[in-house]
Amino acid sequence: METISKILERAKKRSEELNLPYAGALTPQEAYEVLQKNAHAKLVDVRSQAELDLVGNVPGATHIEWAFYPGMIANPDFSIHLDMQVDKEALVIFMCRTGGRSHHAAVTAAKIGFTEAYNMLEGFEGEANAQKQRTLINGWKHTGLPWNN
């Protein structure tokens, strides 16, 4: 296992290369290692409640919906809930289905003063195949990391 500083260094380098406005971008395995090695790190799942109910969730994750199902209507109180539930000094990793909403959550977090906001690339389910099916190409589930049905 790598040290947490090496993992975060790589995540920050990705952020610089992609010109991201937050601390870094982690793969699911890197995110898991950071969460295991840093007791103060938080995983914030921004998927809808329907996604958690139908697809599964990560034990111990904080859940703050980025958008509400059906219709995927933006959560106007996302920043308020984030500020109330997560310490701004904590290392925060955002996760969604594929990495898109979590990217926006990390951008928002950085804007409101979270200096250690990270996006988890690939998300919980990962990319879809050519037929638009989630066949576990990548993502948290595909990597075999812990999750609940």
C-alpha positions as CSV (number, residue, x, y, z in Angstrom):
1,M,0.0,0.0,0.0
2,E,1.1,3.5,-0.8
3,T,1.4,6.4,1.6
4,I,-1.5,8.8,1.6
5,S,0.8,11.6,0.6
6,K,1.8,9.8,-2.6
7,I,-1.8,9.1,-3.4
8,L,-2.8,12.8,-2.8
9,E,0.2,14.0,-4.7
10,R,-1.0,12.0,-7.8
11,A,-4.6,13.3,-7.3
12,K,-3.4,16.9,-7.2
13,K,-1.3,16.4,-10.3
14,R,-4.4,15.1,-12.1
15,S,-6.2,18.2,-11.0
16,E,-3.5,20.5,-12.3
17,E,-3.3,18.7,-15.6
18,L,-7.0,18.9,-16.1
19,N,-7.2,22.5,-14.7
20,L,-9.7,21.5,-12.1
21,P,-10.7,24.2,-9.5
22,Y,-10.5,21.7,-6.5
23,A,-7.7,19.8,-4.8
24,G,-7.6,16.6,-6.8
25,A,-9.1,13.7,-8.6
26,L,-8.9,10.2,-7.2
27,T,-9.6,6.7,-8.7
28,P,-12.0,4.6,-6.6
29,Q,-9.1,2.5,-5.2
30,E,-7.2,5.6,-4.3
31,A,-10.3,7.1,-2.6
32,Y,-10.7,3.9,-0.6
33,E,-7.1,3.9,0.5
34,V,-7.4,7.5,1.6
35,L,-10.5,6.8,3.5
36,Q,-8.8,3.8,5.2
37,K,-5.7,5.7,6.2
38,N,-7.2,9.1,7.2
39,A,-9.9,8.8,9.9
40,H,-10.9,12.4,9.2
41,A,-11.5,11.9,5.5
42,K,-15.2,11.9,4.4
43,L,-16.8,10.2,1.5
44,V,-19.9,12.3,0.3
45,D,-22.2,10.4,-2.0
46,V,-24.1,12.9,-4.1
47,R,-26.4,10.4,-5.9
48,S,-30.1,10.6,-5.6
49,Q,-31.9,8.6,-2.8
50,A,-33.5,6.5,-5.6
51,E,-30.0,5.5,-6.9
52,L,-28.9,4.5,-3.4
53,D,-32.1,2.4,-2.9
54,L,-31.9,0.7,-6.3
55,V,-28.2,0.4,-7.0
56,G,-26.5,0.3,-3.6
57,N,-24.4,2.5,-1.3
58,V,-21.0,2.7,0.4
59,P,-21.0,1.9,4.1
60,G,-20.2,5.0,6.2
61,A,-20.7,7.5,3.4
62,T,-22.4,10.8,4.0
63,H,-25.3,11.3,1.6
64,I,-26.2,14.7,0.2
65,E,-28.2,14.7,-3.0
66,W,-26.9,16.9,-5.8
67,A,-30.2,16.5,-7.6
68,F,-33.5,14.9,-6.9
69,Y,-35.2,12.1,-8.7
70,P,-37.4,12.1,-10.8
71,G,-36.3,14.8,-13.2
72,M,-32.9,15.3,-11.6
73,I,-33.9,18.7,-10.2
74,A,-30.9,20.5,-8.7
75,N,-30.7,20.6,-4.9
76,P,-30.8,24.3,-4.1
77,D,-29.6,23.6,-0.6
78,F,-26.6,21.4,-1.5
79,S,-24.1,23.9,-0.1
80,I,-26.0,24.5,3.1
81,H,-26.3,20.7,3.8
82,L,-22.6,20.2,2.9
83,D,-21.6,23.0,5.3
84,M,-23.8,21.6,8.1
85,Q,-22.7,18.0,7.7
86,V,-19.0,18.2,6.8
87,D,-16.1,20.0,8.4
88,K,-14.5,22.5,6.0
89,E,-11.1,21.4,7.2
90,A,-11.7,17.7,6.4
91,L,-10.5,15.9,3.3
92,V,-13.7,15.4,1.4
93,I,-14.1,12.9,-1.5
94,F,-17.3,13.3,-3.6
95,M,-18.8,10.4,-5.4
96,C,-21.7,10.0,-7.8
97,R,-22.7,7.4,-10.4
98,T,-19.9,8.1,-13.0
99,G,-18.0,11.2,-11.7
100,G,-20.0,14.0,-13.3
101,R,-22.2,15.3,-10.5
102,S,-19.4,14.7,-8.0
103,H,-17.2,16.9,-10.1
104,H,-19.8,19.7,-9.8
105,A,-20.1,19.0,-6.0
106,A,-16.3,19.3,-5.7
107,V,-16.3,22.6,-7.6
108,T,-19.1,23.9,-5.3
109,A,-17.2,22.7,-2.2
110,A,-14.1,24.5,-3.3
111,K,-16.1,27.7,-3.9
112,I,-17.5,27.7,-0.4
113,G,-14.1,27.1,1.3
114,F,-13.4,23.4,1.3
115,T,-9.7,23.3,0.6
116,E,-9.3,19.5,0.4
117,A,-12.2,18.7,-2.0
118,Y,-11.6,15.7,-4.3
119,N,-13.7,14.2,-7.0
120,M,-13.8,10.4,-7.3
121,L,-13.3,9.6,-11.0
122,E,-15.4,6.7,-12.5
123,G,-18.1,7.0,-9.7
124,F,-19.9,4.2,-8.0
125,E,-21.1,2.4,-11.1
126,G,-18.5,3.5,-13.7
127,E,-18.8,4.1,-17.4
128,A,-21.5,2.6,-19.6
129,N,-20.6,0.3,-22.5
130,A,-21.5,1.0,-26.2
131,Q,-25.1,-0.2,-25.5
132,K,-25.3,2.3,-22.6
133,Q,-25.4,-0.5,-20.0
134,R,-23.5,-0.3,-16.7
135,T,-21.5,-3.5,-17.1
136,L,-18.9,-2.8,-14.5
137,I,-16.2,-1.5,-16.8
138,N,-14.8,0.6,-13.9
139,G,-16.0,2.4,-10.8
140,W,-16.3,1.6,-7.1
141,K,-18.4,-1.6,-7.6
142,H,-16.2,-3.0,-10.4
143,T,-13.1,-2.5,-8.3
144,G,-14.6,-4.7,-5.7
145,L,-14.6,-2.2,-2.9
146,P,-17.2,-2.5,0.0
147,W,-20.8,-1.6,-0.8
148,N,-24.3,-2.5,0.4
149,N,-27.1,-3.7,-1.8
